[in-house]
Structures are given as structure tokens and as C-alpha cells.
Amino acid sequence: MQAILLAAGYGTRLRPYTDLRAKPLFPVANRPLLDRLLDQLHAAGAVPILVNCHHLADQVEAALGRRPEVLVQRETEILGTGGSLRLAIDRMDNDPVLVVNGDLYHDIDLERVYHQHLRSGFDVTMALHDHPRFNTVTVADGRVVGFDGGEGERLAFTGIHVIDPDAIERIPRQGFFHIIDLYRELAAAGRIGCCRVDGSLWRDIGTPADYLDLHRELLAERGWLIDPTARVAADAELAGWGCIGAGARVGAGARLCDAVVWDSAVVPAHTVCTGGILTGNPLVDSGARPRGTDG
């Protein structure tokens, strides 16, 4: 099994946080999401693994410096999923490619998805589940039949799919290309299969609310997760749930509730933050305020 992890996008719905950090490098429970996704791919036996990057590419490349076995594809322009796959395929083996979006937190069985594709005879297999907020893919008789309505059951795309190299080679060699344009064509020809992954843990971190909701799920029972290298003032108040990353400092009299403090962030004394993300950048952390002020 070989895999491509998509990490090039701007993450516009997560701005202004993605102005500071590439979305796949957002910490989830004090660990970069990229690390978790790569560990899952390694555990599934994926070789080789290629990660593409564009937005804040230096950050992604630096993070991958600890993983010399991972191939890096630095893109000088945004190519879209299709354009990125077309560029990458020349560096991969002539086998189906598992593709995983870089903004997912999941426990989907990647080997099962891949091996179902190998047995299916389809050009593409999409991992789908019933998730009403995102149910936009129409399926019937185990095939994807459309993306814009029509007869059949509506399911949600997980951002995990397997595609044959011959299908990737149908994408133009140069420039931006929406993979959905190819997938509409293949679906009309009955060439896309469906692998149901209902019941698996799956969350995307596409918005600040989604990012915080994921932490709420992970930490609701535990409360606070504090890295051993973080420093929290003795009179700081931590309520609800939250996490404080490596090297972060929380000042005297601060009150944090249901909050995520990024690694190396400095939270000023007497800061009040409820339901927020604290990066250490005062312009971005505008939702936090000194205790006792208005607004």
C-alpha cells in the first residue's frame, strides 16, 4: 500500500489561525495532527508515503525533517487535489494510491479500505459514512452514482479514497485540477466504489468550532491535559476541559475554561478565555482579555 497525505491547502475556514500555522500542524491534544496521521499510515503498512505542501511549506517540511522516509512534494502553486496527485504519481509505484486529507482525526481502518479497493475492480473507492452534516455523495448498489443529488442514499465523504494510477493519469499534467471533475466523470461510468466506514471515529477540523469540538470530545472526561514542560501559575484557574502544549506558559491569575493553548504560547497574567484557542499571538488571540475588563 502506498499513500499520499494532502497538506498543501490554505485552510481558509480556520483563519486567522492558519495564518500562523499550517492546518495539518495544528496540535490535537498537544500533538501535531500530521504526526498522528503519518503514524496511522505507517501502522497500516503504507510505503512509500508522500506529503505535499504549499501554504507555509517551510513549516511542513521542517516537521517532516524528523521522518526522512517520507517523500515531500513542495508545490509552487495550489494545484487542487487532482493536480497534486498528477504531479505525485511519477514518484510513486504503479499501484493504487491511498489518499488521505491532512485535516482529519479518525480511526478508520485504512487497510480495509485499500484492500476492498483491490478486490473491487473499480477505478476509485471512496470511504463513506452517514454523517448528515456532510451527506452529499449519492450511492446505489455499492457504487457512487453522483455528487449533486439523484436517486440513491446520501452519504458523507471522509476525505479518504483509493485511486488507480491509470485514473490519475487522466488528469492534465500541469496546473490546478479539481478531483471532483474527474470523479463526476467516473461516477457516471459506474467506476467509483463505496467502502462504508460507519461507526468509525471521524472528525474534520475545518473550522475553529470543529477544532474545539474535537478537543471537547477527547478531553471532556479527562479535564485538562498539560504537557510536562508547560508552566502554569499557581493561582491560575483551569475549569472545564482543555490542554496546554509544550513550553507554554500561563500567567498569574489567568482563568481558562474549555480552551486549547498551543505549544510555546504565552498566556498573559489575568487573561480570561472561555471556549477559545490561544496561540500566543495577541492579534489572533483577541477573544481572550485581561480579567476585569469589559467586552
C-alpha positions in Angstrom: 0.0 0.0 0.0 1.3 3.4 -0.9 -0.2 6.7 0.3 -0.4 10.4 -0.4 -1.2 12.8 2.5 -2.6 16.1 1.4 -1.2 19.0 3.4 -1.0 21.9 0.9 -4.2 23.9 1.4 -4.6 27.4 2.9 -7.2 26.3 5.5 -9.2 29.4 4.8 -12.1 28.5 7.2 -9.6 28.3 10.0 -8.2 31.8 9.5 -6.6 33.6 11.3 -5.1 30.6 13.0 -3.9 29.2 9.6 -2.0 32.5 9.0 0.3 31.3 11.8 0.4 27.5 11.3 -0.4 25.1 8.5 -3.6 23.2 9.2 -2.1 19.7 9.4 0.3 21.0 12.1 -2.4 22.2 14.4 -1.9 20.4 17.7 -4.7 18.0 18.8 -4.4 17.0 22.4 -0.9 18.6 22.3 0.3 16.6 19.3 0.5 17.8 15.7 -2.3 16.2 13.7 0.3 15.4 10.9 2.2 13.2 13.3 -0.9 11.2 14.1 -1.9 10.8 10.5 1.6 9.6 9.5 1.7 7.1 12.3 -1.6 5.7 11.2 -0.3 5.3 7.7 2.9 3.6 8.9 0.9 1.3 11.1 -1.2 0.3 8.1 2.0 -0.6 6.2 1.9 2.3 3.7 5.2 2.6 1.8 6.0 5.0 0.3 4.2 7.9 1.8 4.2 11.3 0.1 3.2 14.5 1.7 2.5 17.6 -0.4 2.8 21.1 0.8 2.4 24.7 -0.3 0.9 27.1 2.3 3.5 27.6 5.0 5.5 24.9 3.3 8.6 25.6 5.3 6.7 24.6 8.5 5.6 21.3 6.9 9.0 20.5 5.6 10.6 21.2 9.0 8.1 18.9 10.7 8.8 16.2 8.2 12.6 16.5 8.7 12.2 14.0 11.6 10.8 11.5 9.1 13.3 11.0 6.3 11.4 8.1 5.0 8.5 10.4 3.9 8.6 11.8 0.4 7.9 15.6 0.3 6.3 17.3 -2.7 6.6 21.1 -2.4 4.2 22.8 -4.8 4.9 26.3 -6.1 1.2 26.9 -6.7 -2.0 25.5 -5.4 -2.8 22.5 -7.7 -6.0 21.2 -6.2 -6.3 17.5 -5.2 -6.3 16.4 -8.8 -3.3 18.5 -9.8 -1.3 17.3 -6.7 -2.0 13.7 -7.4 -1.0 14.0 -11.0 2.3 15.6 -10.1 3.0 13.0 -7.4 2.2 9.9 -9.4 5.5 10.0 -11.3 7.3 9.4 -7.9 5.1 6.5 -6.8 4.8 2.9 -7.8 2.4 1.7 -10.4 -0.2 0.6 -7.8 -3.4 2.1 -6.4 -2.8 5.1 -4.1 -4.5 5.7 -0.8 -5.2 9.4 -0.5 -5.9 11.0 2.9 -6.8 14.6 3.7 -4.5 16.3 6.2 -7.2 17.8 8.4 -8.8 14.6 9.7 -8.9 12.9 13.1 -10.1 9.4 12.6 -9.7 5.7 13.5 -10.8 4.3 10.1 -9.2 1.0 9.1 -7.1 2.1 6.2 -6.0 -1.4 5.3 -9.6 -2.5 4.9 -10.4 0.4 2.6 -7.4 -0.3 0.5 -7.9 -4.0 0.2 -11.6 -3.6 -0.6 -10.5 -1.4 -3.5 -8.0 -4.0 -4.7 -10.8 -6.6 -4.8 -13.4 -4.4 -6.3 -12.2 -3.7 -9.9 -13.2 0.0 -9.6 -11.0 2.8 -10.7 -11.7 4.6 -7.4 -13.0 3.6 -4.0 -14.3 6.3 -1.6 -14.6 5.7 2.1 -18.1 7.0 3.0 -20.3 7.1 6.1 -23.6 8.5 7.2 -22.8 11.9 8.7 -25.8 14.2 8.0 -24.0 17.5 8.1 -21.9 16.4 5.1 -24.1 13.9 3.3 -23.6 15.0 -0.3 -22.5 11.8 -2.1 -25.2 9.6 -3.7 -24.7 5.9 -3.7 -26.6 2.9 -5.0 -25.7 -0.8 -5.2 -22.3 -0.2 -3.8 -21.3 2.4 -6.3 -21.1 6.2 -6.2 -23.6 7.5 -8.7 -23.3 11.2 -8.2 -22.4 14.2 -6.1 -25.3 16.6 -6.8 -28.4 14.6 -5.8 -30.2 11.9 -7.7 -31.7 8.5 -6.8 -30.0 6.6 -4.0 -28.7 7.0 -0.5 -26.8 10.1 0.6 -23.6 9.6 2.5 -20.6 11.8 3.5 -17.1 11.6 2.1 -14.5 11.0 4.7 -11.6 12.5 2.8 -10.1 9.0 2.4 -10.1 7.4 -1.0 -8.1 5.0 -3.2 -7.4 5.7 -6.8 -5.8 3.7 -9.6 -2.7 5.2 -11.3 -4.4 4.9 -14.7 -7.2 7.2 -13.4 -4.7 9.7 -12.1 -3.0 9.8 -15.4 -6.2 11.1 -17.0 -5.6 14.4 -15.1 -3.8 17.1 -17.0 -0.1 17.2 -16.2 0.1 20.9 -15.5 -1.9 23.3 -13.3 -4.9 23.3 -11.0 -7.4 20.5 -11.3 -10.4 19.7 -9.1 -10.5 15.9 -8.4 -14.3 16.2 -8.3 -14.3 16.9 -12.1 -12.7 13.5 -12.7 -14.9 11.8 -10.1 -18.1 13.0 -11.7 -17.0 11.5 -15.0 -16.0 8.2 -13.4 -19.2 8.0 -11.3 -21.3 8.5 -14.5 -19.5 5.5 -15.9 -20.0 3.4 -12.8 -16.3 3.3 -12.0 -16.3 4.5 -8.3 -17.0 2.1 -5.5 -18.1 2.8 -1.9 -16.5 1.5 1.2 -18.8 2.1 4.2 -17.0 3.0 7.4 -20.0 3.8 9.6 -19.2 3.7 13.3 -15.6 4.8 13.0 -14.4 7.9 14.8 -14.2 10.7 12.3 -13.8 14.4 12.7 -12.5 17.1 10.5 -11.0 20.3 11.9 -12.2 22.6 9.2 -13.4 25.4 11.4 -12.3 26.8 14.8 -15.6 25.4 16.2 -14.9 21.9 14.8 -11.3 22.1 16.2 -12.6 22.9 19.7 -15.4 20.4 19.5 -12.9 17.6 18.8 -11.0 18.6 21.9 -14.2 18.7 23.9 -14.9 15.1 22.9 -11.3 14.0 23.6 -11.0 15.8 27.0 -14.5 16.0 28.4 -13.9 13.1 30.9 -10.2 13.8 31.5 -10.4 17.5 32.1 -7.0 19.2 31.4 -4.1 17.7 29.5 -0.9 19.7 30.4 2.5 19.0 28.8 5.2 18.4 31.4 7.2 21.2 30.0 4.4 23.8 30.3 4.3 26.2 33.2 1.1 27.2 34.8 1.0 29.9 37.6 -0.1 28.5 41.0 -3.1 30.8 41.1 -4.3 30.3 37.5 -7.8 28.7 37.3 -8.4 25.9 34.9 -12.1 24.9 34.5 -14.0 22.5 32.3 -11.6 20.9 29.8 -8.6 22.0 27.9 -4.9 21.3 27.0 -1.7 23.3 27.4 1.1 22.5 24.9 4.9 22.0 25.3 6.7 25.0 26.6 3.6 27.1 27.0 3.3 29.5 30.0 0.1 30.5 31.7 0.4 33.7 33.8 -0.7 34.5 37.3 -4.5 34.9 37.8 -5.4 33.6 34.4 -8.7 31.8 34.1 -9.1 29.3 31.2 -12.2 27.2 30.5 -12.7 24.8 27.6 -9.6 26.2 25.9 -6.6 25.0 23.8 -3.3 26.6 24.5 -0.7 25.9 21.7 2.8 24.9 22.4 5.2 27.7 23.3 2.2 30.1 23.7 2.5 32.7 26.5 -0.9 33.5 28.1 -0.5 36.9 29.9 -1.4 37.2 33.6 -5.1 37.7 34.4 -6.2 36.5 30.9 -9.8 35.2 30.8 -10.6 32.8 28.0 -13.7 30.5 27.6 -14.1 28.3 24.6 -11.1 29.6 22.8 -7.8 28.8 21.1 -4.7 30.6 22.5 -1.7 30.7 20.1 0.4 33.2 21.9 -0.1 35.8 19.2 -2.0 38.8 20.7 -3.6 39.8 17.4 -5.0 36.3 16.8 -6.0 35.7 20.5 -8.3 38.7 20.5 -11.1 36.7 22.2 -9.1 36.5 25.4 -9.0 39.5 27.6 -7.5 40.6 30.9 -9.7 39.8 33.8 -11.8 42.7 34.9 -12.0 44.5 31.5 -15.2 45.0 29.5 -16.1 43.3 26.3 
